[in-house]
Structures are given as structure tokens and as C-alpha cells.
Amino acid sequence: MTDLLKRFDRAWNGRVADLVLYGVSAAFALITAFTSTLLPHRAWGAVAVWGYLAAFLIAFGSRSIVVREAVAWVTWSAVALLPLVVQAVQRAGGRTDRAQEEVAVVEHMGESLLHTGTPYLSRAEIAALPVDERLLGYRPYQPGMGVFGLPRAIAGDHWWTDSRVWFAIATVVALAVAVTLLRSSPLRVRAVQAATVLPVTALTLATGGDDIPVLALCLLALALAFTGRYGWAGAAVGAAAACKLFALPVVAVLAVLAVMNGRWRRFLPPAIGLPLLALIPPLLVNADALIENVLRFPLGHGLVTSPAQSPFPGYLISQAVPGGRYVAAGLLVTAAAVIGLWLIRRPPRTAAAAALFCGWGLLAAILLMPTTRFGYLLYPAALLLWAPALSLGLSNHTATTAPRHDTALYRQ
């Protein structure tokens, strides 16, 4: 698979892959601008289509890796950061249709954290809200996500206090460090594109954004593990897990990788400690509010149900089959058990193998969850495309190369 990707990447000095990516992305943005039922998405498409079209034209003359990587970063600015700022400015000016609901949820988390010490409302406080506002009363994220809402809570309503702006800042820092660590990889351009200009990634950052810094921190953790910096890898993925549960599978896989390479003493304390430390304040202030938001609501036992209803197998089974929610949950648990068994029997010994484990595992989970979103696919997409760059880079800092006699299925 890696050899096939290398050949495709080298076709016409990499321009074939670039042209396909930017051309398809431009078509996606155009279709989104005219057909999406979500107004923030339509606004994103109307701006992003021009950035993708410009990148498509520039790609014809982009031969060197340096130029192609620069084009990727500039394109990301045009298709994600620019639409984000435009929507944040319009929202600050009074437009209520320039952000997805999770933006306001995160900002409410910051406000509650600042004034009460916990980012969560209790069940009784949510029940006291008007019926049509109860959904936004739930904050189904880990406590660390509330940090991104603090600027608005402290400084008031401005475009630069929009939580998406701070998602973007954290993402830029994490990705810049990660790509620097992968500078020796001949596929680093693809790594940059996977984390930035893929439409599902750019759209999510511009309109909602809460998943993007979590993804960026996970990718940074993989890059740090690739270079043997397991302590910092633990801190990066621990910070991600302190914000969102989607990072926990990455924590588990990287923990196995650290154990296999004898680096678990450096990795585990920050990887496990940061999420646990983030839980202490809300547990002390109101433990039941934490459970209501982080456990009951996602499991379907809140006062309202989650609107995450993308037509993936888990959701379709839960709706069409008698007792379908339990059937889908059973399939999800079974898939997790199979992947866990595979992880034990064929543990990853390289960062690339760990990225593949994470990507395929999260893809299975997203497809089988009874309530899920199409946008969650950005996790497996980026992780699976990140893996080749991790396998083809050259590192002098790590001993994460699999033995020559190892015939495990995860070998590249």
C-alpha cells in the first residue's frame, strides 16, 4: 500500500494527486454552497470554492515539495481560516446563522467555568430552561473544551473571542510542530493536506471547529512518538483527551506503542494524568452535572436526544430494527473487542502502525455508533492519510522500527 501511495504521489511530480484533491474539493465546496441545508455550510462553500479553484490552477506549475507544501498551507488559509474569520465577524455583527451550535455550547462552557468552576449545568438547571433551549444546555465534551470558551466569557462578544478562532490558533501551533517533526518524510505534503485542506476538515474548522484541535493534538502526538519524544506525545494526546472522548482510543493505542518500545514510564503520566486532572474541578463542584452531560446525554438518557443522526449503519440499525439501539450498541462493543484483541495480539511497534490502528478503529466506531455525525469522518481520514508520512520519514531519535522478522498484519 505504501509503495502504491508513493507512486501515486510521484506522478507528474506530485501534481496529479494535487489536481485531483483540489479539483474534487472545489466541486464539493460549490455543491455545498448551493445545496446544503445548513447556512454556515453554505457560507463556507461560497468562500472556499475560490480557494480550491486557485489551488487547482497553481498545482499545474507546482513541482517541488517545498512549493506544494506552501500551496497547501496557503490553500488552508483560503478555504478554512478566511471563511472562519468572515463568519466570526458576521456573527459578532449580529448574524445568528454564522456558526454551528457547538460554537455556542463551547462558549457557554467557558462562561460557566469562569463563574461557577464547572463547565456543566445540572439536570435541574437544564430542565429549568425553555424546552427549545435545553439541547444547547447540554455540554457533551470533556472539561478541557471549556478553555476555548474563556476568551468570550472574559472579554465579551467580539470576532476574535469566537471559540473557532481559538480552535484555529491551537490547531496551527500543533500542526506546525507536527509537520516540522516530519520534515524528512517524502509524503509530508500529503500529511499537511490530510490535516488541513480536505473539505471535511476545512468545513468543520470554519463552521464548528471543536474537533479540529483535538485531531491536531492527536496527529502531533503521533509525530512526537515517531521521533521518540514519548513524554511530549503523552502530553499532546492527554490534552486532546481532556477536551474530547474521541481522543481516548488514540491514548490507548499510543500507550500500547509506548509499552512495546519500553517508553511507557514517560508516556502514561501525562497521557492519563491530564484528562484526570481536568475532571477534578467539575467533580468537586457538581459530580452529577458532569455525569449528566458527559455520560447520560451521549447515551440517550438526557432530557433531550442528540441531533447527531448521520445515515451510517449504526444509526440506520437503531432506527429500523426492533431494539435496534441495543443491536447497534452490541455491534459497537463487538467491534471494539475485536480491535482490542487485535491490538493485544498484533501490537503496533511503529507510529505509522499506531496511526492505522487509530484510523481504522475510529472509522468502525463512527459507522456503528447509534448517534454520530458525518463530520466525525475527519478523524479516520486524517489519521489514515497521516500514516504513510510516518512510515516513510527518517528519524534519528526513535527505536520504533519493527523487527525484520515481524510478520504482523500492521507491517507497511
N, C-alpha and C positions, 0 to 999 in steps of 0.2 A: 504493500500500500504506500509506503514511504517513497519507494522508487517511482511509482506512478505519479505521485504528487510532485516529485522533483522534476520529472519530465514535463508535466503539465506546466509547472511553474517556470520552466526554462523556455517554453515555446515562444518563439519570437521575442527572446529576451524578457520574458515575463509579461509581455503586453497582451497576449491572448487572454490570460486569466484576468488581467485588469480590465480589459474591454468587456468581457462577459460580466464581471462583477458590477462595474459602473453602469453598463447598459441595462441590465436586469433591474438594478436598483432604481435607475431613473424611471423605468416603466412602472415599478411598484409605487414610487412616490407620486407619479402622475395619476395612477388609478386611485390611490388613496385620497388625493386632493379632490377628486370628483365623485367618489362613491362612498367614502367612509361615513358611517352614521355618527361618529364621534367628532365633534367640532375641533377639538385640539389636534386630532389626527389630520383632518382636512387642512388646517392651517399649516401643520408641519409639511405636508406633501407639497403645498403651493410654493413653499420656500425651498425645500430640499431638492426638488426636481432640477432646479437650475444648477445647483452644486454638483449633482451627479452627472448632468449633461456636460458641464465644463470639465469634470474629471475624465469623462469618456473621451472627449476630444483631445485633451492633453496626453492621455495614455498612449496615443498613436506615436508620439515622439519621445516617450519616457523609456530610456534604455537602461540606465544604471540603477542599481539597487538604491543608492542614495536619493536619486531623483524620485523614484517610485515611492519610496518611503515618505519623502517630503510631500508628494502629491496626496498620499493617504492622510497625513496629518492635516493638510490644508482642506482637503475634502471634508474631513470630520468637522472642522471649524464651520464649514459652509452648510453641512446637512444636519448637524446636531447642535453645536454651540450657538450659531446665529439664530436658528429658529427658537431655541430656548430663550435667548435674550429678548427676541421680539415678543414672544408670548409673555415673558415675565414683565416687560414694560407695559404691554397692553393690559395685563391683569392688574398691575399697580394703578393703571389709569381708570379702572372700573369695569373692564371686561370680565365677566364671570365664566366665560366659556373658553378660557385660555389655559386651563390646567386640568389634569385628571384628578379624581377625588383623593388619591393617595398623597398628593401635594399638600392639600389642606389638612389631611389626617396627620402627617408628619409635623406640620407646623403647630397643630393643636397639641401634639405630644410635647413639643418644646415648651409651649405655654404652660401646660400642666406641670411639667418637670420643674420649670422655673418657680412656680408659685406654690406647689404642693410637695415637691420632692419625688413624685412618681409621675410617669407619663401617661398613666392609665386612669380611666373613670371606673367606678364600681358599677355593678349591675344595677343598683338602686339609682345611681346618678344617670345612667343611660336610660333607664325606664322613665325617669322624670323628663326627658327630652321629648319634644314633639315627635310623633310617630315617623314623620318623613325625615327626621334628623338623627334617628337612632343609629342608622348604618354608619354615619360619619362619627358617631360617638365611640365606635369600636376602633382600637388601635392594635391590629393583629401582628405587630412587629416586636422584635426584642427591644429592650430598653435603650440600647445604644443608638437606635434610629432617631430618638428624640433629640440628640445633639444637633442634627441638621435643622431642626426647627427652632433652635435657640436664637439665631440672629433676628428672626422676625419677632419673637417674643420680647427680645431686649430692645430692638431699635425701631420696631413698628413696620408699617406696610410700605415697603419700597421695592423696586425691581430687584435690587441686589440682596434683599433679605429673603427672596423667594427660595424655598428649600432646594429647588432644582439647581440654582446657581451654586450652592454649596455641595450638592451631589457632584456637579461637574468639576469643581475645584479638587475635591478628593479624588475623583477619577483621573484627572490629568496628572496629579502627583504620583498616584500609584502606577499608572501605565507608563509614565516617563521613566520611572525607576525600573520597572519590569523590562521594558524594551532595551534599556541600557544594559541590563544584565544579559540579554540575548543578542548582543551586538555581533557575536561571532556566528550566529546562525544564518545560513543562506536563505532560510524561509522566514526571516523576521518581518518582511513586508507583509506576508500573509498573516502573521501573528498580530501585527498592528491593525490590519484591515478587519480581522475577525473581532477585535475588541472595540472597534470604532465605527467603521462605515457600513457594516452590514445594516440593512434597513431596520431589522427588528431591534438592533442596539441603538442606532441613531434616533429612531422614533421614540423609543422608551425614554431615553435621556431627555429629549426635548419636551415631552408631554407629561411624563410622570417622574421617572428618574430614580426611584428609590432602589431598584435592583442593580443599577449600574455601578455605584461604588462598591457594593457587595461583590459583584463579579470581578471588578478591577482588583480588589484586595485578594481574591482567590487566585487570580492569574499572577499577581505579584508573589503570593506565597509559593506557587509552583516554580516561578523563576528563581526565587531565593533558594528553594530546595535544590533546584538544578545546579546552583553554584555552591552548594554545601552550607549555606547560611541557615541552618535549621532553627536557630533561636529566633531570628527575624521572621522566618517563614511562619513559625508558630504565632508570633505577634500579629502578623498580617491576617492570617486566617482566623485567629482568635477575635480580632477586631471585626471581621466580617460576620462571624457567628454571634457577636454581641449586638449586631444590627438586625440579622435576619436568619431564620432557621434553615434557609436553603444552603447556608454555608456549612452546616453540620456534617453532611456527607463528605465534603472536602476535608474537613477536620479529621474524620475517621480514616479516610484513605491516606492522607499525608501522615497520620500517626503510624499506620502500618509501615509506610515507606521509611519513616524515621526509625522504627524498631528494626526493620530489616538492615538498615545501614548503621545501627548502633548509635543513633543520634537522638534517641527519644528523650534523654535527660534534658537536652536543650529545647526540644520542640514542645513537649507536653505542658510544662508550666504556663507559658503564655497562651498556648492554644486552648487550654481548658480554663485557665485562670481568668482570662479577660471576660469570657461570657458569664462565668460565675460571679465575678465582681460586679458586672453590670446588673445582675439580678438582685443584689443585696439591698439597694435603696428602695425599690418598689416592694420587695418582700417585707421590709421593716415598716414601710408606711401603710401598705394595704395589700396583703398577700392575696386575698380573694379577688381583688381587681386585676392583679396580674394573671391569675388563673382564668378569669372570665375572658380576658382579651386574647391571651396567647394560646389557651387550650380549648376552652368551651366554644368560643366563636368559630375558630377554624374547623372544629369537629362537628359543627352543625347544631350546637346546643345553646347558642346565644338567643337573645330576644328577637333578632332578625337573622336572615340567612345571607351568606356571602353571594355577591353578584357574579363571582368568577364561574362562568359557565361556558367555556370554550368546548366545541364538539369533539373532544378526544374520547377514546374508548371508555375510560373510567366514568366520565360524565354521562355518556350515552347509556352505558350499562346501568348506572344508578337511576336513570330516568325511565328506561324501557323495560327493565326486568323486575319482576316481583322481588322485593327485598334487595333490589339492585344496589343500594348503597352499601349493604353488607357484603355483597358479592364483589363489588369493586374494591372495597377495603381489604377483603380476603386476597384478591389478586395482587394488590399493592404489597401486602405483607409477604406473600409468597415470593414476589419478585425481589423484595428486599432480602429475604432469607437466601435466595439463590445467589444474589450478588454478594451477600456477606460470606457465604460458603466459598464462593469462587475467590473472594478476596483473601480468605484464610488459606485455601489450597494453592492458589497461584498469586501470592502477594507481589505487589509491584516492587521492583528494585531500581527503577529509574523514574525521574519526574515525568517523562513522557508517558510511561505506563500508568502512572498515577492520574495524569490528566485524562487518559482514555477511560479508566475506571470511573472517574467522576462524571465524565460526559455521558457515557452510556447509562450509568446508574441514574443520573438525574433525568435523562430522557425517558427511561422506563417509569420513573416516579411521576413525571409530569403527565405522561399518557394515561396512567392508571388512576390518578387522583380523582375522587368524585367531584371536587371543585378545583378548577385550575384556570389559567389564563394562557392565551396564545403567546403573549409576550414572554412567558417563562422559558420559552424555547431558546432565548438568548443565552441561557446558561450552557446547555449542552452544545449549542452551535459554536460558541466561543471556545469552550474547553476542548472540543474535538479538533478544532482547527488550530488550537494552540499547541497540541501535542507534537505535530511534526517539527515545529520550530525547536521544541525542547529535545527532540531526539537527534536532530541534525546539528545542533550547536556544539561548540567545542569548549569545554570548561576545564580549567586547571585547578579548581577549588573543591571538587567533589569526588567522592568514590562511589557514585550511584550508577556505575556501569554494570549491567547484568553479566554474570559469568558466561564464558563461551559455551559451556556445556548445558546451560539452562535452556530447556525447550518449552518453556511455559507459553501459553497462548497469547500472552500480552507482549511477546517479543515483537519488535518492529522489523 
